[in-house]
Amino acid sequence: MTQPDDLVRAVEATLFAAEAPMSADAISQHLGGAMVRPALGDLQLHYAGRGIRLVERGGRWHFETAPDLAHLLRREREHVRPLSRAATEVLAIVAYHEPVSRAEIEAIRGVQTAKGTLDVLMEAGWVRVAGRREVPGRPVIYATTPDFLAHFGLGTLKELPGIDEMRAAGLLDPVDDEMIELALGGGSKSEEGEE
């Protein structure tokens, strides 16, 4: 016959290793038919007031985090979404030409820029509204943020690489090369639409 302390330890180990909550009958079967209810009661008392506790929910037993400590275990996951080609182009234009208006961005890209594209960049914290241009219609102008610099490891915008540096590093394919030339040189595109 198993000693009570050994049974308590066996029940504890069984619940700890279980993939899902277990009924008292399932624990008993797993331990060869042992009477586990007293051991479950002992474990509940042992874990009362600790960081985890043993609870019974719907006739099934499992360990859970103490409610007053649950906030310590919550982690906000950063969902990384790759930028669309359009957002990447707009970000490059803002970084190299700031402060820049939407019309100026569109003139450089040669295509209309969806409002959502700038919204995505602002939600990411990389682009901000920098004020209004002092011209008729007073268009909104955009600039990068300190978060943009931090994310890309830059001290200032002067540290942005030039097109020759990007070519030398092998970072440009023919499509990117064309876009960077447009972004830095202010040319225009003939493509229609946007990704």
C-alpha positions as CSV (number, residue, x, y, z in Angstrom):
1,M,0.0,0.0,0.0
2,T,1.2,3.5,-0.9
3,Q,2.1,5.9,1.9
4,P,-0.2,9.0,2.0
5,D,2.7,11.4,1.4
6,D,3.7,9.3,-1.6
7,L,0.1,9.3,-2.9
8,V,-0.1,13.1,-2.6
9,R,3.2,13.4,-4.5
10,A,1.9,11.0,-7.2
11,V,-1.3,12.9,-7.7
12,E,0.6,16.2,-7.9
13,A,3.0,14.7,-10.5
14,T,0.1,13.3,-12.5
15,L,-1.8,16.6,-12.6
16,F,1.4,18.5,-13.4
17,A,2.2,16.3,-16.4
18,A,-1.4,16.0,-17.6
19,E,-2.1,17.6,-21.0
20,A,-5.6,18.5,-19.9
21,P,-7.6,18.7,-16.7
22,M,-8.4,15.3,-15.2
23,S,-11.3,13.9,-13.2
24,A,-10.7,12.3,-9.8
25,D,-11.7,8.9,-11.4
26,A,-9.1,9.4,-14.2
27,I,-6.4,10.2,-11.7
28,S,-7.4,7.2,-9.7
29,Q,-7.2,4.9,-12.7
30,H,-3.8,6.3,-13.7
31,L,-2.6,5.5,-10.2
32,G,-3.9,2.0,-10.1
33,G,-7.2,2.6,-8.4
34,A,-5.9,4.6,-5.4
35,M,-8.3,6.8,-3.4
36,V,-7.2,10.2,-4.6
37,R,-9.9,12.5,-3.1
38,P,-8.1,13.0,0.2
39,A,-4.8,13.7,-1.6
40,L,-6.6,16.2,-3.9
41,G,-7.8,18.0,-0.7
42,D,-4.3,18.0,0.8
43,L,-2.9,19.5,-2.4
44,Q,-5.6,22.2,-2.5
45,L,-4.6,23.2,1.0
46,H,-0.9,23.0,0.2
47,Y,-1.2,25.3,-2.8
48,A,-3.7,27.8,-1.2
49,G,-2.1,31.2,-1.1
50,R,0.8,30.3,-3.4
51,G,1.5,31.4,-7.0
52,I,-0.4,28.5,-8.4
53,R,-3.4,26.6,-7.0
54,L,-5.2,23.4,-7.6
55,V,-8.8,23.9,-8.6
56,E,-11.7,21.7,-9.7
57,R,-13.7,23.0,-12.6
58,G,-16.6,20.9,-14.0
59,G,-15.4,17.8,-12.1
60,R,-11.9,18.1,-13.5
61,W,-8.8,19.1,-11.6
62,H,-5.9,21.2,-12.8
63,F,-3.3,23.7,-11.7
64,E,-3.8,27.4,-12.5
65,T,-2.1,30.7,-11.8
66,A,-3.4,32.5,-8.7
67,P,-5.8,35.1,-10.0
68,D,-3.9,38.0,-8.3
69,L,-0.8,37.0,-10.3
70,A,-2.3,36.4,-13.7
71,H,-1.3,39.8,-14.9
72,L,2.3,39.0,-14.5
73,L,2.0,36.1,-17.0
74,R,0.2,38.0,-19.7
75,R,2.4,38.8,-22.6
76,E,1.4,41.1,-25.5
77,R,2.4,39.5,-28.7
78,E,3.7,41.7,-31.4
79,H,2.2,40.6,-34.6
80,V,4.7,41.4,-37.3
81,R,3.0,42.1,-40.6
82,P,5.3,42.7,-43.5
83,L,4.8,46.0,-45.2
84,S,3.2,46.0,-48.6
85,R,5.3,47.2,-51.5
86,A,3.2,50.4,-51.5
87,A,3.9,51.1,-47.8
88,T,7.6,50.4,-48.3
89,E,7.7,52.9,-51.1
90,V,5.8,55.6,-49.2
91,L,8.0,55.0,-46.1
92,A,11.2,55.5,-48.3
93,I,9.8,58.7,-49.8
94,V,8.8,60.1,-46.5
95,A,12.2,59.3,-45.0
96,Y,14.2,60.7,-47.9
97,H,12.0,63.8,-48.6
98,E,10.5,64.8,-45.3
99,P,8.4,66.8,-44.7
100,V,6.4,65.7,-47.6
101,S,2.7,65.9,-48.6
102,R,0.5,63.2,-50.0
103,A,0.5,64.9,-53.4
104,E,4.3,65.0,-53.4
105,I,4.4,61.3,-52.5
106,E,2.1,60.5,-55.3
107,A,4.1,62.6,-57.8
108,I,7.3,60.7,-56.9
109,R,5.6,57.3,-57.0
110,G,3.6,58.1,-60.1
111,V,0.5,56.4,-58.7
112,Q,-2.2,57.4,-56.2
113,T,-1.5,56.5,-52.6
114,A,-4.3,54.9,-50.6
115,K,-5.1,56.6,-47.3
116,G,-4.7,53.2,-45.6
117,T,-1.0,53.1,-46.7
118,L,-0.2,56.2,-44.6
119,D,-2.4,54.9,-41.8
120,V,-0.5,51.7,-41.6
121,L,2.8,53.6,-41.3
122,M,1.3,55.9,-38.6
123,E,0.0,52.9,-36.7
124,A,3.4,51.4,-36.8
125,G,4.7,54.6,-35.2
126,W,7.1,55.3,-38.1
127,V,5.4,58.2,-39.7
128,R,3.6,61.2,-38.1
129,V,1.7,64.2,-39.2
130,A,4.2,67.1,-39.1
131,G,1.9,70.0,-39.8
132,R,0.5,71.7,-42.9
133,R,2.3,73.1,-45.9
134,E,1.9,76.9,-46.2
135,V,0.4,76.9,-49.7
136,P,-3.2,77.1,-50.9
137,G,-5.2,74.2,-49.6
138,R,-2.7,73.8,-46.7
139,P,-2.0,70.1,-47.3
140,V,-1.0,67.8,-44.4
141,I,2.7,67.0,-44.5
142,Y,4.3,63.8,-43.1
143,A,7.7,63.1,-41.5
144,T,9.3,60.1,-39.8
145,T,9.4,59.6,-36.0
146,P,12.0,58.8,-33.4
147,D,10.6,55.2,-33.4
148,F,11.4,54.9,-37.1
149,L,15.0,55.9,-36.3
150,A,15.2,53.4,-33.4
151,H,13.6,50.6,-35.4
152,F,16.1,50.9,-38.2
153,G,19.1,51.6,-35.9
154,L,19.7,55.2,-37.1
155,G,20.8,58.2,-35.1
156,T,19.6,60.7,-37.6
157,L,18.1,60.7,-41.1
158,K,21.6,61.6,-42.4
159,E,22.6,58.0,-41.7
160,L,20.1,56.7,-44.3
161,P,22.1,54.9,-47.0
162,G,22.5,56.4,-50.4
163,I,21.7,54.4,-53.6
164,D,25.3,53.7,-54.2
165,E,25.7,52.2,-50.7
166,M,22.6,50.0,-51.2
167,R,23.9,48.8,-54.6
168,A,27.3,48.0,-53.2
169,A,25.7,46.0,-50.3
170,G,23.6,44.0,-52.9
171,L,20.4,45.2,-51.3
172,L,18.7,46.3,-54.6
173,D,17.2,44.1,-57.2
174,P,16.2,45.9,-60.5
175,V,12.7,46.6,-59.2
176,D,13.9,48.1,-55.9
177,D,16.7,50.0,-57.7
178,E,14.1,51.7,-59.9
179,M,12.0,52.7,-56.8
180,I,14.9,54.0,-54.9
181,E,16.0,56.1,-57.8
182,L,12.5,57.5,-58.0
183,A,12.4,58.1,-54.2
184,L,15.8,59.8,-54.1
185,G,15.6,61.5,-57.5
186,G,11.9,62.5,-57.6
187,G,11.2,60.9,-61.0
188,S,7.8,59.4,-62.0
189,K,6.5,56.0,-62.7
190,S,4.2,54.8,-65.4
191,E,2.6,51.9,-63.5
192,E,-1.1,52.0,-62.7
193,G,-2.6,51.1,-59.3
194,E,-1.1,50.1,-56.1
195,E,-0.6,46.9,-54.0
